[in-house]
């Protein structure tokens, strides 16, 4: 998804996610896939997106840390390592969180620029 910036330049949504959350393109790709719904194992995502297991695991850990993704232990008979299913419980809630956080990022920049303007005016002896 491309956005038109005030300069006329286009930017991808992933650029905002990278800026606000330090998410990579791969992290965003996995996030967007999970936002579609359903539950996926690491193997499912690896096959579907053509990524390595290590890459998928790293991205899922980052997305869980950000509070976007949940996981549940898969019910399995027998022995072996536990497998997990990853999912987004409420996609609307996640998207609204991102919107709110983008607003907070914008507000932080607004406040910093306002402070810079005050500083410049003070140096010039203006109000």
PATOR-894788 format. One record per atom (N, C-alpha, C, O, CB): residue in one letter; y negated, z, x. Coordinates in steps of 0.001 Angstrom, whole numbers, plus 500000, padded with zeros to 6 digits. Each point is the difference from the previous one (the first is absolute). Glycine has a CB too. Layout:
BEGIN
AYZX...
***
This chain:
BEGIN
X501174500000500849X498826500000499151X498759500000500897X499886500828500904X501359500399497232X497841497858501617X498779499866500787X498798500511499209X499910499823498785X501075498200502422X498105502610499510X498779500523499412X498813499306500657X500036499697501192X501060502544498317X497871497511499724X498780499385500535X499048501119500426X499633500848499187X500639497086499323X499331502068502763X499099501015500529X498558499528499874X499761498807499808X502020501985501788X497242500125498508X498585499603499869X499571498927500998X499065499245499733X500479503039499441X501127497645501966X499664498982501007X500536498633499631X499662499004500641X500342502767501086X500839498171497235X500646498757499618X501398499886500598X500802499166499578X496953499767500253X502525501910501151X501323500016500625X501027500534499008X499694500847499161X499272499478503123X502240499169497828X501087500514499174X500815500998500810X500187499838501206X499899498011497464X500388503173500654X500829501018500639X501201500264499104X499908499908498776X498083501144502382X503116499271499454X501212500337499254X499963501476499630X499416500817500713X501900497377500483X499301502131497703X500090501388499541X500609500886501092X499639501169500141X500595498034497471X500683500226503148X500655500773501055X498988500499501037X500235501031500631X501857497621499017X496798500646500541X498982500439500955X499367501322499554X499711500858500833X499836496738499774X500240502568498108X499488501262499473X501021501114500158X499651501131500338X498944497604498035X502664500940501382X501066500990500169X500135500401501466X500247501164500317X500957497883497691X498635499990502868X500060500291501440X498868500945500377X500199500961500743X500850496785499719X497764501968499018X498828500798500342X500092501427499452X499802500963500740X498852496935499281X501643502234498703X499998501324499364X501231500845500310X499911501227500059X498745497766498150X502489500361501990X501257500747500167X500724499711501311X501044500595500269X499154499384497279X499273499126503266X500662499587501233X501369499375499702X500964500217500735X497823501611500514X501284497399497671X501242499311499651X500020498626500661X498986499304500053X501142501940497744X501030498384502698X500171498669500581X500274498995498886X500177500375498841X500702500621503316X499153497729498206X500355498974499017X501402500252499459X500258499810498812X498251498527502355X502393502091499708X501368500288499572X500030501170499025X500702499952498990X500158499178503198X498375501925498113X499922501147499090X499511499543498625X500557500385498971X498990501168502978X499414497626498048X499441499502498737X501001499113499268X500116500073498777X497585500037502213X503020499054499750X501010499134499403X501059500828499269X500388499675498878X499211498618502929X500859502769498836X500995500885499381X499386500731498812X500641500135498958X500521500151503261X497604500187497928X499315500668498889X499903499076498792X500313500405498881X498379500978502755X500875497372498589X499866499058498891X501348499705499348X500077499847498781X497937499150502357X503036500923499653X501339499765499451X500430501174499121X500529499798498907X500065498808503110X499181502607498455X500382501183499233X499135500182498754X500461500556499003X500310500499503117X497987498482497928X499131500100498824X500523499152498838X499657500250498845X498395500165502675X502769498595498780X500582499155498946X501013500759499161X500350499567498902X499300498447502548X500820503112499059X500969500814499267X501383499899500606X500274499134500831X498390500551497105X502185501201501641X501368500025500495X500168500960501165X499039500540500547X501218497115498703X501007502532501103X500355500864501111X500722499180501046X500847499168499677X499300502837498810X499515498232502766X500543499212501091X500525500893501115X499406501032500314X499013497124499112X502692501440501166X500447500641501223X499304499293501164X499367498959499820X502899501695499157X497860499920502202X499455499339501191X500657498636500158X499328499022500328X500236503209500790X501757497696498650X500715498719500103X499453498972499011X499845498828500343X502204502408500402X497658499204498025X499439499091498992X498684499398500487X499793498789499922X501304502554498254X498024499510502322X498690499532500467X500134499127501242X499273499020500163X499676503043498892X501975498297501808X500240499215501214X500388498573499639X499455499039500544X501259503040500679X500232497794497856X500456498671499584X498919499241499234X499755498823500266X502580502057499638X497028499786499157X499015499348499133X498778499512500783X499467498925499722X501313502524498395X498781499347502864X498759499686500713X500218499412501387X499043499601500664X499906502219498068X502311498125501711X500292499426501307X499474500830501163X499550499456501009X500406498341497907X500103503508500937X499502500912501030X501157500789500603X501087500058499426X496696500112499386X501981500429502336X501035500835500625X500053501360499303X499034500424499365X500638498395502859X501466501851497905X500139501329499401X498997500978500598X499422500819499286X503006498731500307X497368500363501713X499058500909500658X498589499815499446X499287500975499767X502130498982502309X498187498799497718X498676499700499459X499867500538498583X498991500617499660X500878497331501777X501138501822497742X499972500479498616X499954501524499969X499222500580499243X502052497381500006X499550502688501563X500012501467500045X498638500554500417X499513500968499416X502935498973501135X496951499451500444X498692500450500490X498943499859498895X499200500909499777X501435498421502588X499372499538496960X499034499772498922X500224500947498827X499042500536499441X500814497074501251X501378502593498940X500295500909498883X499548501425500330X499470500697499135X502495497861500207X498241501870501890X499561501336500407X498483500123499865X499497501017499522X502457499158502066X497326498801498830X498537500009499904X499554499997498538X499063500711499634X500787498077502568X500815500419496968X499639499918498583X500328501298499261X499280500389499081X501115497139500995X500682503138500320X500319501295499394X498971501043500432X499568500820499190X502892498592500771X497148500558501309X498998500938500507X498670499832499271X499295500977499749X501836498996502488X498535498795497427X498760499723499257X500113500400498531X499000500025499283X500533498091502287X501682502197497984X500202500427498616X500205498859499023X499940500205498787X498696501745501747X501606496846499979X500185498846499131X501447499842499539X500252499594498865X497853499311502308X502833501412499696X501414499705499764X500804501289499909X499740500963500722X500018496847500485X501217502192497900X500940501111499853X501388499511500390X500251498797500079X498356502255498070X502278499886502089X501385499616500280X500939500995499340X499665501165499784X499659497769502405X501867500564497499X501047500852499451X501298499668500724X500224498865500421X498624501273497304X501982500852502409X501283499818500673X500944499242499074X500144500342498826X499526501784502515X500958496861499192X500931499185499226X501313500766499837X500521500580500953X498407497274499897X501582502136497952X501287500650499729X501112499134500561X500145498835499629X498950502272498282X501695499478502993X501084499238500633X501242500867500081X499929501212500204X498417497427501130X502758500725498506X501268500698500170X500422499861501462X499738498976500631X500942500597496939X499953501430502950X500502499902501368X499036500573501013X499030500679499665X502226497317499664X499044501707501922X499220500538501108X499057498939500549X500013498846499571X501854502735500991X497338498827500371X499067499072500616X498574500489499867X499716501004499346X501846497130500172X497571501139501109X498590500353499951X499462499796498596X500391499062499306X499343500315503108X499368501503497170X499406499818498664X499125498748499976X499350499662500989X500687502837498629X499959496830499255X499108498858499797X498972500395498960X500265500793499097X501552497530501501X497019501108499552X498905500327499101X499504498752499284X500067498885500518X499286503025500965X500152498318497321X499322498969499222X498511500327500036X499599501146499796X502436498454498681X497163499391501784X498549500160500084X499369499318498796X500446498940499560X499623501153502979X498895500529496943X499377499483498782X498596500575499855X499628500959500677X502634498805498223X496983499637500213X498690500531499620X500142500472498568X500248499222499079X498451499227502506X501137502844498263X500221500625498700X499046499469498931X500419499690498885X500385502343502302X497923497866499156X498994499566499036X499038499026500700X499007500422500592X501179501782498110X500116496488501225X499151499015500690X498522500083499609X499125499828500849X502860498698499255X497739501730498642X498612500097499548X499282501156500696X498837499876500385X501824499151497391X500030502081502380X499422501167500676X499698499676501462X498954500393500517X502305501142497928X499642497757502220X499792499622501402X498805499064500127X499155500184500876X503305500082499575X497467498738498684X498873499055500058X498686500724499718X498995499725500656X502521498394498613X498475502793499775X498782500760499711X499607500899501175X498813500196500257X501771499750497304X500398500597503147X499715500806501196X499335499129501067X499033500418500637X502938501096498855X498545497295500694X499412499083500976X498571499655499609X499111499980500851X503162499085499661X497500500665498211X498647499691499514X499064501178500283X498898499809500514X502059498690497677X499483502711501475X499176501192500246X499716500182501488X498879500330500387X502098500740497569X500039498714502872X499818500152501442X499070498933500563X499219500282500909X503058500727499238X497794497773499328X499058498957500423X498571500421499639X499074499789500784X502708498421498913X498040502384499121X498681500504499607X499529501082500968X498824500032500363X501684499439497229X500397501419502832X499642501057500951X499624499408501355X499053500464500635X502486501122498172X499186497403501637X499666499332501264X498611499392499908X499185500152500911X503249499365499526X497299499796498464X498703499376499792X498896501061499984X498944499802500600X502154498330498103X499135502972500625X499015501088499930X499746500585501384X498859500327500327X501876500195497326X500300499616503160X499827500515501363X499104499085500820X499138500474500741X503118500600499131X497944497613500000X499143499051500700X498566500075499481X499049499968500781X502930498534499585X497873501597498330X498672500089499390X499254501216500547X498825499909500354X502032498957497555X499838502273502157X499378501229500499X499637499877501487X498928500439500415X502379500882497882X499576498088502493X499726499826501430X498808499076500220X499153500270500853X503276500097499646X497501498553498742X498879499072500133X498689500619499511X498939499748500570X502659498349499146X498481502704499240X498809500698499512X499493500972501060X498792500110500212X502020499671497409X500086500913503037X499626500923501073X499397499235501182X499032500459500605X502798501125498675X498728497275501043X499450499162501063X498579499563499655X499110500022500850X503206499183499732X497481500400498163X498669499593499549X499018501165500108X498866499801500437X502172498515498005X499367502891501170X499138501185500117X499620500237501465X498850500305500316X502240500712497636X499879498841502915X499775500207501429X498997498987500547X499105500364500763X503223500552499461X497815497830499396X499082498948500442X498589500282499484X499022499866500736X502873498463499295X498012502059498712X498689500305499408X499353501209500683X498793500018500240X501997499037497563X500021501938502502X499467501209500680X499456499646501371X498973500530500424X502669500911498345X499039497674501913X499531499582501332X498686499245499892X499179500052500916X503192499824499893X497421499434498099X498772499221499787X498908500850499349X498861499557499854X502525498362499923X498973503303499836X499011500869499353X499825499699498531X498984500365499409X499866499811502748X502143499151497232X499933499667498575X500847500975499208X500771500776500564X498850496798499973X500225502378498155X500835500811499108X501153499214499502X500815500516499235X497238500800500099
***
